[in-house]
Amino acid sequence: MKTIRFKTPQNFEGRNGFFTASGIEIYYCDYPDDVHLSLFPITSKNKTGRCMIQIDGESIETFIKIVAKECGIDLLCGEDIAELWKQINK
């Protein structure tokens, strides 16, 4: 699992309202029959929030490209993204 800490607090919404997030945990699962990416907020109390977003393996590259485009980031080609994920998940 990888953790990203935000420079400034952000928010997430759960079923009991809005909460402050200090970061996000990223978990990449690559089991043969279940490839997905899970995102979990980290609360201001440094605990994993009771919230999860799961992205199926076939959609991860599309997700990354859309986020990069929305943020104005010039992305690498598809092969480079796959290699980047391998490096991140060592």
Biopython code that builds the backbone (N, CA, C, O; Angstrom):
import numpy as np
from Bio.PDB.StructureBuilder import StructureBuilder

atoms = [
    (1, "MET", "N", (0.843, -1.164, 0.000)),
    (1, "MET", "CA", (0.000, 0.000, 0.000)),
    (1, "MET", "C", (0.891, 1.231, 0.000)),
    (1, "MET", "O", (1.881, 1.293, 0.729)),
    (2, "LYS", "N", (0.536, 2.198, -0.814)),
    (2, "LYS", "CA", (1.259, 3.472, -0.896)),
    (2, "LYS", "C", (0.410, 4.563, -0.270)),
    (2, "LYS", "O", (-0.819, 4.517, -0.323)),
    (3, "THR", "N", (1.075, 5.543, 0.321)),
    (3, "THR", "CA", (0.369, 6.645, 0.958)),
    (3, "THR", "C", (0.820, 7.959, 0.350)),
    (3, "THR", "O", (2.013, 8.189, 0.151)),
    (4, "ILE", "N", (-0.142, 8.816, 0.058)),
    (4, "ILE", "CA", (0.128, 10.170, -0.408)),
    (4, "ILE", "C", (-0.419, 11.114, 0.654)),
    (4, "ILE", "O", (-1.598, 11.043, 1.004)),
    (5, "ARG", "N", (0.431, 11.993, 1.165)),
    (5, "ARG", "CA", (-0.006, 13.002, 2.131)),
    (5, "ARG", "C", (-0.253, 14.311, 1.382)),
    (5, "ARG", "O", (0.580, 14.745, 0.586)),
    (6, "PHE", "N", (-1.385, 14.927, 1.639)),
    (6, "PHE", "CA", (-1.734, 16.187, 0.997)),
    (6, "PHE", "C", (-0.988, 17.339, 1.662)),
    (6, "PHE", "O", (-0.753, 17.320, 2.870)),
    (7, "LYS", "N", (-0.619, 18.336, 0.870)),
    (7, "LYS", "CA", (0.044, 19.521, 1.420)),
    (7, "LYS", "C", (-0.936, 20.357, 2.237)),
    (7, "LYS", "O", (-0.553, 20.963, 3.238)),
    (8, "THR", "N", (-2.189, 20.392, 1.816)),
    (8, "THR", "CA", (-3.240, 21.092, 2.558)),
    (8, "THR", "C", (-4.401, 20.130, 2.751)),
    (8, "THR", "O", (-4.658, 19.304, 1.876)),
    (9, "PRO", "N", (-5.108, 20.213, 3.866)),
    (9, "PRO", "CA", (-6.233, 19.304, 4.106)),
    (9, "PRO", "C", (-7.293, 19.399, 3.008)),
    (9, "PRO", "O", (-7.560, 20.476, 2.474)),
    (10, "GLN", "N", (-7.882, 18.268, 2.689)),
    (10, "GLN", "CA", (-8.945, 18.177, 1.701)),
    (10, "GLN", "C", (-10.164, 17.561, 2.375)),
    (10, "GLN", "O", (-10.126, 17.263, 3.568)),
    (11, "ASN", "N", (-11.228, 17.370, 1.634)),
    (11, "ASN", "CA", (-12.450, 16.810, 2.204)),
    (11, "ASN", "C", (-12.893, 15.569, 1.446)),
    (11, "ASN", "O", (-12.587, 15.393, 0.267)),
    (12, "PHE", "N", (-13.620, 14.716, 2.152)),
    (12, "PHE", "CA", (-14.322, 13.609, 1.511)),
    (12, "PHE", "C", (-15.678, 13.478, 2.186)),
    (12, "PHE", "O", (-15.859, 13.894, 3.331)),
    (13, "GLU", "N", (-16.623, 12.899, 1.469)),
    (13, "GLU", "CA", (-17.963, 12.743, 2.007)),
    (13, "GLU", "C", (-18.246, 11.281, 2.271)),
    (13, "GLU", "O", (-18.067, 10.433, 1.398)),
    (14, "GLY", "N", (-18.683, 10.998, 3.462)),
    (14, "GLY", "CA", (-19.105, 9.659, 3.842)),
    (14, "GLY", "C", (-20.587, 9.676, 4.140)),
    (14, "GLY", "O", (-21.245, 10.703, 3.976)),
    (15, "ARG", "N", (-21.111, 8.561, 4.572)),
    (15, "ARG", "CA", (-22.553, 8.526, 4.802)),
    (15, "ARG", "C", (-22.983, 9.348, 6.012)),
    (15, "ARG", "O", (-24.169, 9.633, 6.175)),
    (16, "ASN", "N", (-22.027, 9.732, 6.866)),
    (16, "ASN", "CA", (-22.336, 10.571, 8.027)),
    (16, "ASN", "C", (-21.906, 12.019, 7.841)),
    (16, "ASN", "O", (-21.817, 12.769, 8.813)),
    (17, "GLY", "N", (-21.639, 12.416, 6.604)),
    (17, "GLY", "CA", (-21.297, 13.811, 6.337)),
    (17, "GLY", "C", (-19.900, 13.991, 5.764)),
    (17, "GLY", "O", (-19.290, 13.052, 5.255)),
    (18, "PHE", "N", (-19.405, 15.233, 5.861)),
    (18, "PHE", "CA", (-18.092, 15.571, 5.327)),
    (18, "PHE", "C", (-17.016, 15.419, 6.395)),
    (18, "PHE", "O", (-17.252, 15.661, 7.579)),
    (19, "PHE", "N", (-15.826, 15.011, 5.948)),
    (19, "PHE", "CA", (-14.702, 14.803, 6.845)),
    (19, "PHE", "C", (-13.450, 15.397, 6.211)),
    (19, "PHE", "O", (-13.378, 15.577, 4.996)),
    (20, "THR", "N", (-12.475, 15.694, 7.046)),
    (20, "THR", "CA", (-11.208, 16.221, 6.561)),
    (20, "THR", "C", (-10.266, 15.069, 6.250)),
    (20, "THR", "O", (-10.133, 14.128, 7.033)),
    (21, "ALA", "N", (-9.614, 15.157, 5.092)),
    (21, "ALA", "CA", (-8.646, 14.134, 4.679)),
    (21, "ALA", "C", (-7.252, 14.745, 4.672)),
    (21, "ALA", "O", (-7.042, 15.835, 4.140)),
    (22, "SER", "N", (-6.306, 14.032, 5.267)),
    (22, "SER", "CA", (-4.915, 14.487, 5.270)),
    (22, "SER", "C", (-4.091, 13.777, 4.201)),
    (22, "SER", "O", (-2.928, 14.110, 3.976)),
    (23, "GLY", "N", (-4.704, 12.799, 3.550)),
    (23, "GLY", "CA", (-4.000, 12.056, 2.508)),
    (23, "GLY", "C", (-4.871, 10.953, 1.954)),
    (23, "GLY", "O", (-6.077, 10.906, 2.197)),
    (24, "ILE", "N", (-4.242, 10.066, 1.205)),
    (24, "ILE", "CA", (-4.958, 8.954, 0.588)),
    (24, "ILE", "C", (-4.040, 7.735, 0.556)),
    (24, "ILE", "O", (-2.842, 7.855, 0.300)),
    (25, "GLU", "N", (-4.609, 6.572, 0.816)),
    (25, "GLU", "CA", (-3.875, 5.321, 0.686)),
    (25, "GLU", "C", (-4.286, 4.667, -0.623)),
    (25, "GLU", "O", (-5.460, 4.664, -0.991)),
    (26, "ILE", "N", (-3.309, 4.118, -1.314)),
    (26, "ILE", "CA", (-3.550, 3.480, -2.604)),
    (26, "ILE", "C", (-3.103, 2.035, -2.511)),
    (26, "ILE", "O", (-1.963, 1.747, -2.146)),
    (27, "TYR", "N", (-3.994, 1.141, -2.840)),
    (27, "TYR", "CA", (-3.686, -0.286, -2.806)),
    (27, "TYR", "C", (-3.926, -0.870, -4.188)),
    (27, "TYR", "O", (-5.019, -0.746, -4.739)),
    (28, "TYR", "N", (-2.907, -1.504, -4.746)),
    (28, "TYR", "CA", (-3.017, -2.135, -6.061)),
    (28, "TYR", "C", (-3.056, -3.641, -5.870)),
    (28, "TYR", "O", (-2.122, -4.229, -5.326)),
    (29, "CYS", "N", (-4.124, -4.257, -6.313)),
    (29, "CYS", "CA", (-4.308, -5.708, -6.200)),
    (29, "CYS", "C", (-4.155, -6.320, -7.581)),
    (29, "CYS", "O", (-4.845, -5.919, -8.519)),
    (30, "ASP", "N", (-3.260, -7.283, -7.714)),
    (30, "ASP", "CA", (-3.067, -7.903, -9.027)),
    (30, "ASP", "C", (-3.204, -9.420, -8.979)),
    (30, "ASP", "O", (-2.423, -10.144, -9.596)),
    (31, "TYR", "N", (-4.201, -9.891, -8.242)),
    (31, "TYR", "CA", (-4.504, -11.320, -8.260)),
    (31, "TYR", "C", (-4.962, -11.704, -9.664)),
    (31, "TYR", "O", (-5.567, -10.883, -10.352)),
    (32, "PRO", "N", (-4.690, -12.924, -10.104)),
    (32, "PRO", "CA", (-5.043, -13.318, -11.476)),
    (32, "PRO", "C", (-6.517, -13.086, -11.837)),
    (32, "PRO", "O", (-6.830, -12.725, -12.971)),
    (33, "ASP", "N", (-7.403, -13.291, -10.886)),
    (33, "ASP", "CA", (-8.830, -13.140, -11.195)),
    (33, "ASP", "C", (-9.426, -11.851, -10.645)),
    (33, "ASP", "O", (-10.641, -11.666, -10.702)),
    (34, "ASP", "N", (-8.585, -10.946, -10.107)),
    (34, "ASP", "CA", (-9.099, -9.716, -9.516)),
    (34, "ASP", "C", (-8.029, -8.638, -9.517)),
    (34, "ASP", "O", (-7.280, -8.503, -8.550)),
    (35, "VAL", "N", (-7.954, -7.871, -10.594)),
    (35, "VAL", "CA", (-7.002, -6.769, -10.686)),
    (35, "VAL", "C", (-7.788, -5.479, -10.475)),
    (35, "VAL", "O", (-8.742, -5.196, -11.200)),
    (36, "HIS", "N", (-7.379, -4.699, -9.475)),
    (36, "HIS", "CA", (-8.048, -3.430, -9.235)),
    (36, "HIS", "C", (-7.152, -2.496, -8.417)),
    (36, "HIS", "O", (-6.141, -2.903, -7.844)),
    (37, "LEU", "N", (-7.559, -1.254, -8.389)),
    (37, "LEU", "CA", (-6.903, -0.214, -7.617)),
    (37, "LEU", "C", (-7.924, 0.284, -6.599)),
    (37, "LEU", "O", (-9.054, 0.608, -6.964)),
    (38, "SER", "N", (-7.535, 0.346, -5.324)),
    (38, "SER", "CA", (-8.434, 0.842, -4.282)),
    (38, "SER", "C", (-7.852, 2.108, -3.679)),
    (38, "SER", "O", (-6.656, 2.178, -3.395)),
    (39, "LEU", "N", (-8.704, 3.107, -3.486)),
    (39, "LEU", "CA", (-8.309, 4.379, -2.901)),
    (39, "LEU", "C", (-9.065, 4.577, -1.590)),
    (39, "LEU", "O", (-10.290, 4.456, -1.551)),
    (40, "PHE", "N", (-8.332, 4.882, -0.514)),
    (40, "PHE", "CA", (-8.919, 5.082, 0.810)),
    (40, "PHE", "C", (-8.477, 6.438, 1.350)),
    (40, "PHE", "O", (-7.279, 6.723, 1.340)),
    (41, "PRO", "N", (-9.393, 7.290, 1.822)),
    (41, "PRO", "CA", (-8.960, 8.556, 2.426)),
    (41, "PRO", "C", (-8.318, 8.313, 3.790)),
    (41, "PRO", "O", (-8.674, 7.370, 4.497)),
    (42, "ILE", "N", (-7.379, 9.167, 4.144)),
    (42, "ILE", "CA", (-6.797, 9.153, 5.486)),
    (42, "ILE", "C", (-7.385, 10.363, 6.210)),
    (42, "ILE", "O", (-7.275, 11.492, 5.733)),
    (43, "THR", "N", (-8.001, 10.126, 7.347)),
    (43, "THR", "CA", (-8.667, 11.209, 8.064)),
    (43, "THR", "C", (-7.664, 12.127, 8.750)),
    (43, "THR", "O", (-6.472, 11.828, 8.822)),
    (44, "SER", "N", (-8.171, 13.249, 9.252)),
    (44, "SER", "CA", (-7.316, 14.189, 9.983)),
    (44, "SER", "C", (-6.807, 13.581, 11.289)),
    (44, "SER", "O", (-5.874, 14.106, 11.897)),
    (45, "LYS", "N", (-7.414, 12.480, 11.719)),
    (45, "LYS", "CA", (-6.957, 11.770, 12.918)),
    (45, "LYS", "C", (-5.971, 10.656, 12.563)),
    (45, "LYS", "O", (-5.645, 9.809, 13.394)),
    (46, "ASN", "N", (-5.495, 10.675, 11.290)),
    (46, "ASN", "CA", (-4.503, 9.731, 10.780)),
    (46, "ASN", "C", (-5.016, 8.288, 10.765)),
    (46, "ASN", "O", (-4.245, 7.349, 10.963)),
    (47, "LYS", "N", (-6.294, 8.118, 10.533)),
    (47, "LYS", "CA", (-6.898, 6.792, 10.413)),
    (47, "LYS", "C", (-7.486, 6.648, 9.019)),
    (47, "LYS", "O", (-7.882, 7.637, 8.402)),
    (48, "THR", "N", (-7.542, 5.430, 8.528)),
    (48, "THR", "CA", (-8.158, 5.191, 7.226)),
    (48, "THR", "C", (-9.655, 5.408, 7.354)),
    (48, "THR", "O", (-10.314, 4.815, 8.208)),
    (49, "GLY", "N", (-10.185, 6.272, 6.486)),
    (49, "GLY", "CA", (-11.613, 6.566, 6.517)),
    (49, "GLY", "C", (-12.434, 5.371, 6.055)),
    (49, "GLY", "O", (-11.938, 4.503, 5.338)),
    (50, "ARG", "N", (-13.672, 5.337, 6.467)),
    (50, "ARG", "CA", (-14.561, 4.239, 6.088)),
    (50, "ARG", "C", (-15.190, 4.549, 4.740)),
    (50, "ARG", "O", (-16.404, 4.701, 4.605)),
    (51, "CYS", "N", (-14.325, 4.635, 3.763)),
    (51, "CYS", "CA", (-14.721, 4.992, 2.413)),
    (51, "CYS", "C", (-13.705, 4.349, 1.465)),
    (51, "CYS", "O", (-12.511, 4.329, 1.765)),
    (52, "MET", "N", (-14.158, 3.831, 0.344)),
    (52, "MET", "CA", (-13.240, 3.217, -0.608)),
    (52, "MET", "C", (-13.767, 3.437, -2.018)),
    (52, "MET", "O", (-14.966, 3.330, -2.275)),
    (53, "ILE", "N", (-12.856, 3.742, -2.918)),
    (53, "ILE", "CA", (-13.175, 3.781, -4.338)),
    (53, "ILE", "C", (-12.348, 2.687, -4.983)),
    (53, "ILE", "O", (-11.132, 2.634, -4.801)),
    (54, "GLN", "N", (-12.995, 1.819, -5.732)),
    (54, "GLN", "CA", (-12.293, 0.723, -6.401)),
    (54, "GLN", "C", (-12.396, 0.920, -7.909)),
    (54, "GLN", "O", (-13.471, 1.192, -8.443)),
    (55, "ILE", "N", (-11.251, 0.778, -8.587)),
    (55, "ILE", "CA", (-11.183, 0.936, -10.038)),
    (55, "ILE", "C", (-10.682, -0.376, -10.612)),
    (55, "ILE", "O", (-9.610, -0.858, -10.244)),
    (56, "ASP", "N", (-11.470, -0.956, -11.523)),
    (56, "ASP", "CA", (-11.075, -2.249, -12.088)),
    (56, "ASP", "C", (-9.818, -2.103, -12.943)),
    (56, "ASP", "O", (-9.527, -1.032, -13.477)),
    (57, "GLY", "N", (-9.089, -3.199, -13.056)),
    (57, "GLY", "CA", (-7.808, -3.206, -13.750)),
    (57, "GLY", "C", (-7.848, -2.675, -15.166)),
    (57, "GLY", "O", (-6.912, -2.007, -15.604)),
    (58, "GLU", "N", (-8.916, -2.961, -15.886)),
    (58, "GLU", "CA", (-9.023, -2.512, -17.275)),
    (58, "GLU", "C", (-9.238, -1.003, -17.380)),
    (58, "GLU", "O", (-9.049, -0.427, -18.452)),
    (59, "SER", "N", (-9.627, -0.367, -16.293)),
    (59, "SER", "CA", (-9.927, 1.069, -16.321)),
    (59, "SER", "C", (-8.847, 1.934, -15.677)),
    (59, "SER", "O", (-8.944, 3.160, -15.718)),
    (60, "ILE", "N", (-7.832, 1.333, -15.090)),
    (60, "ILE", "CA", (-6.805, 2.097, -14.376)),
    (60, "ILE", "C", (-6.090, 3.076, -15.302)),
    (60, "ILE", "O", (-5.924, 4.246, -14.955)),
    (61, "GLU", "N", (-5.672, 2.617, -16.459)),
    (61, "GLU", "CA", (-4.951, 3.497, -17.383)),
    (61, "GLU", "C", (-5.834, 4.665, -17.825)),
    (61, "GLU", "O", (-5.371, 5.803, -17.895)),
    (62, "THR", "N", (-7.093, 4.386, -18.121)),
    (62, "THR", "CA", (-8.028, 5.445, -18.514)),
    (62, "THR", "C", (-8.210, 6.436, -17.376)),
    (62, "THR", "O", (-8.226, 7.646, -17.600)),
    (63, "PHE", "N", (-8.345, 5.929, -16.157)),
    (63, "PHE", "CA", (-8.483, 6.778, -14.972)),
    (63, "PHE", "C", (-7.287, 7.720, -14.848)),
    (63, "PHE", "O", (-7.464, 8.921, -14.644)),
    (64, "ILE", "N", (-6.081, 7.188, -14.968)),
    (64, "ILE", "CA", (-4.864, 7.994, -14.851)),
    (64, "ILE", "C", (-4.827, 9.059, -15.941)),
    (64, "ILE", "O", (-4.509, 10.217, -15.670)),
    (65, "LYS", "N", (-5.150, 8.674, -17.160)),
    (65, "LYS", "CA", (-5.127, 9.636, -18.272)),
    (65, "LYS", "C", (-6.128, 10.766, -18.065)),
    (65, "LYS", "O", (-5.814, 11.927, -18.328)),
    (66, "ILE", "N", (-7.328, 10.441, -17.597)),
    (66, "ILE", "CA", (-8.349, 11.469, -17.379)),
    (66, "ILE", "C", (-7.945, 12.410, -16.251)),
    (66, "ILE", "O", (-8.098, 13.625, -16.370)),
    (67, "VAL", "N", (-7.428, 11.854, -15.153)),
    (67, "VAL", "CA", (-6.983, 12.699, -14.043)),
    (67, "VAL", "C", (-5.857, 13.620, -14.515)),
    (67, "VAL", "O", (-5.866, 14.814, -14.219)),
    (68, "ALA", "N", (-4.896, 13.070, -15.242)),
    (68, "ALA", "CA", (-3.783, 13.878, -15.749)),
    (68, "ALA", "C", (-4.291, 14.991, -16.661)),
    (68, "ALA", "O", (-3.855, 16.136, -16.543)),
    (69, "LYS", "N", (-5.203, 14.665, -17.565)),
    (69, "LYS", "CA", (-5.734, 15.670, -18.494)),
    (69, "LYS", "C", (-6.478, 16.768, -17.740)),
    (69, "LYS", "O", (-6.304, 17.950, -18.037)),
    (70, "GLU", "N", (-7.302, 16.387, -16.771)),
    (70, "GLU", "CA", (-8.052, 17.366, -15.976)),
    (70, "GLU", "C", (-7.122, 18.297, -15.204)),
    (70, "GLU", "O", (-7.463, 19.451, -14.946)),
    (71, "CYS", "N", (-5.949, 17.789, -14.837)),
    (71, "CYS", "CA", (-4.984, 18.573, -14.062)),
    (71, "CYS", "C", (-3.952, 19.277, -14.939)),
    (71, "CYS", "O", (-3.072, 19.973, -14.432)),
    (72, "GLY", "N", (-4.062, 19.097, -16.246)),
    (72, "GLY", "CA", (-3.130, 19.744, -17.163)),
    (72, "GLY", "C", (-1.746, 19.132, -17.171)),
    (72, "GLY", "O", (-0.760, 19.822, -17.431)),
    (73, "ILE", "N", (-1.664, 17.831, -16.887)),
    (73, "ILE", "CA", (-0.377, 17.134, -16.853)),
    (73, "ILE", "C", (-0.181, 16.398, -18.168)),
    (73, "ILE", "O", (-1.064, 15.664, -18.613)),
    (74, "ASP", "N", (0.988, 16.596, -18.794)),
    (74, "ASP", "CA", (1.314, 15.888, -20.024)),
    (74, "ASP", "C", (1.765, 14.480, -19.651)),
    (74, "ASP", "O", (2.768, 14.296, -18.962)),
    (75, "LEU", "N", (1.011, 13.497, -20.115)),
    (75, "LEU", "CA", (1.259, 12.110, -19.696)),
    (75, "LEU", "C", (2.205, 11.371, -20.623)),
    (75, "LEU", "O", (2.430, 11.752, -21.772)),
    (76, "LEU", "N", (2.743, 10.304, -20.075)),
    (76, "LEU", "CA", (3.590, 9.391, -20.827)),
    (76, "LEU", "C", (2.719, 8.492, -21.697)),
    (76, "LEU", "O", (1.497, 8.502, -21.555)),
    (77, "CYS", "N", (3.315, 7.727, -22.580)),
    (77, "CYS", "CA", (2.543, 6.782, -23.390)),
    (77, "CYS", "C", (2.126, 5.578, -22.534)),
    (77, "CYS", "O", (2.628, 5.415, -21.422)),
    (78, "GLY", "N", (1.226, 4.744, -23.030)),
    (78, "GLY", "CA", (0.671, 3.617, -22.287)),
    (78, "GLY", "C", (1.706, 2.668, -21.725)),
    (78, "GLY", "O", (1.568, 2.212, -20.590)),
    (79, "GLU", "N", (2.747, 2.356, -22.493)),
    (79, "GLU", "CA", (3.775, 1.442, -22.006)),
    (79, "GLU", "C", (4.508, 2.056, -20.823)),
    (79, "GLU", "O", (4.879, 1.352, -19.884)),
    (80, "ASP", "N", (4.717, 3.368, -20.867)),
    (80, "ASP", "CA", (5.399, 4.045, -19.776)),
    (80, "ASP", "C", (4.545, 4.028, -18.510)),
    (80, "ASP", "O", (5.080, 3.917, -17.407)),
    (81, "ILE", "N", (3.230, 4.136, -18.654)),
    (81, "ILE", "CA", (2.333, 4.081, -17.501)),
    (81, "ILE", "C", (2.419, 2.705, -16.850)),
    (81, "ILE", "O", (2.492, 2.604, -15.625)),
    (82, "ALA", "N", (2.411, 1.645, -17.657)),
    (82, "ALA", "CA", (2.511, 0.288, -17.126)),
    (82, "ALA", "C", (3.826, 0.112, -16.370)),
    (82, "ALA", "O", (3.848, -0.486, -15.295)),
    (83, "GLU", "N", (4.916, 0.629, -16.925)),
    (83, "GLU", "CA", (6.219, 0.534, -16.264)),
    (83, "GLU", "C", (6.230, 1.354, -14.978)),
    (83, "GLU", "O", (6.807, 0.931, -13.976)),
    (84, "LEU", "N", (5.596, 2.524, -15.001)),
    (84, "LEU", "CA", (5.511, 3.361, -13.815)),
    (84, "LEU", "C", (4.800, 2.618, -12.689)),
    (84, "LEU", "O", (5.235, 2.677, -11.539)),
    (85, "TRP", "N", (3.698, 1.911, -13.012)),
    (85, "TRP", "CA", (2.972, 1.140, -11.994)),
    (85, "TRP", "C", (3.841, 0.029, -11.424)),
    (85, "TRP", "O", (3.782, -0.248, -10.226)),
    (86, "LYS", "N", (4.646, -0.610, -12.266)),
    (86, "LYS", "CA", (5.549, -1.647, -11.770)),
    (86, "LYS", "C", (6.541, -1.069, -10.778)),
    (86, "LYS", "O", (6.828, -1.683, -9.750)),
    (87, "GLN", "N", (7.069, 0.119, -11.085)),
    (87, "GLN", "CA", (8.034, 0.764, -10.191)),
    (87, "GLN", "C", (7.381, 1.161, -8.878)),
    (87, "GLN", "O", (7.973, 0.987, -7.813)),
    (88, "ILE", "N", (6.172, 1.690, -8.942)),
    (88, "ILE", "CA", (5.453, 2.120, -7.734)),
    (88, "ILE", "C", (5.167, 0.924, -6.831)),
    (88, "ILE", "O", (5.227, 1.043, -5.607)),
    (89, "ASN", "N", (4.859, -0.218, -7.423)),
    (89, "ASN", "CA", (4.418, -1.373, -6.651)),
    (89, "ASN", "C", (5.524, -2.365, -6.321)),
    (89, "ASN", "O", (5.238, -3.528, -6.036)),
    (90, "LYS", "N", (6.760, -1.937, -6.352)),
    (90, "LYS", "CA", (7.872, -2.822, -5.960)),
    (90, "LYS", "C", (7.872, -3.031, -4.478)),
    (90, "LYS", "O", (8.729, -3.744, -3.955)),
]
sb = StructureBuilder()
sb.init_structure("model")
sb.init_model(0)
sb.init_chain("A")
sb.init_seg("    ")
for serial, (resi, resn, name, xyz) in enumerate(atoms, 1):
    if name == "N":
        sb.init_residue(resn, " ", resi, " ")
    sb.init_atom(name, np.array(xyz, "f"), 0.0, 1.0, " ", f" {name:<3s}", serial, name[0])
structure = sb.get_structure()
